[in-house]
Amino acid sequence: MSDEQLMTIEEVAKYLEIKTVTVKRYAREGLLDSSGGNEPLLFERTKVERFKDIQSRLR
């Protein structure tokens, strides 16, 4: 996996239009997969895009 496919907490928050604390909570609760439990958390772009797609269908 290349670094281009990884997103930081801040990038995910901006992409999903939510606060960074919400991204951290989603990761902690297992709603968003992150790389390990150590800071800085990194997220796979494809999984974040899939999460956003599912989230938009639920609204």
C-alpha positions as CSV (number, residue, x, y, z in Angstrom):
1,M,0.0,0.0,0.0
2,S,1.5,3.4,-0.9
3,D,1.4,6.5,1.2
4,E,-1.0,8.1,-1.4
5,Q,-3.7,5.6,-0.3
6,L,-3.4,6.5,3.4
7,M,-5.2,9.4,5.0
8,T,-4.6,11.2,8.3
9,I,-7.2,11.9,10.9
10,E,-7.4,15.5,9.6
11,E,-7.8,14.4,6.0
12,V,-10.5,12.0,6.9
13,A,-12.4,14.6,8.9
14,K,-12.3,17.0,6.1
15,Y,-13.4,14.4,3.5
16,L,-16.3,13.2,5.7
17,E,-17.1,16.8,6.8
18,I,-16.9,15.8,10.5
19,K,-14.7,16.8,13.5
20,T,-11.4,15.0,14.2
21,V,-12.7,13.8,17.6
22,T,-15.5,12.1,15.7
23,V,-13.0,10.3,13.4
24,K,-11.1,9.2,16.5
25,R,-14.3,7.9,18.1
26,Y,-15.3,6.0,14.9
27,A,-11.9,4.4,14.8
28,R,-12.0,3.5,18.5
29,E,-15.5,2.0,18.1
30,G,-14.4,0.1,15.0
31,L,-16.6,1.9,12.6
32,L,-13.6,3.1,10.6
33,D,-10.6,0.8,10.2
34,S,-7.3,2.4,11.1
35,S,-3.7,1.2,11.0
36,G,-3.1,0.0,14.5
37,G,-3.9,1.7,17.8
38,N,-0.9,4.1,18.0
39,E,-0.9,7.7,17.0
40,P,-0.8,8.9,14.3
41,L,-3.8,6.9,13.1
42,L,-3.8,6.3,9.3
43,F,-6.8,5.3,7.2
44,E,-7.0,3.5,3.9
45,R,-8.6,5.9,1.3
46,T,-10.8,3.1,-0.2
47,K,-12.2,2.2,3.2
48,V,-13.0,5.8,4.0
49,E,-14.7,6.3,0.6
50,R,-16.7,3.1,1.3
51,F,-17.7,4.4,4.7
52,K,-18.8,7.7,3.2
53,D,-20.9,5.9,0.6
54,I,-22.6,3.8,3.2
55,Q,-23.1,6.8,5.4
56,S,-24.8,8.7,2.6
57,R,-27.2,5.9,1.9
58,L,-28.3,5.9,5.6
59,R,-29.3,9.5,5.5
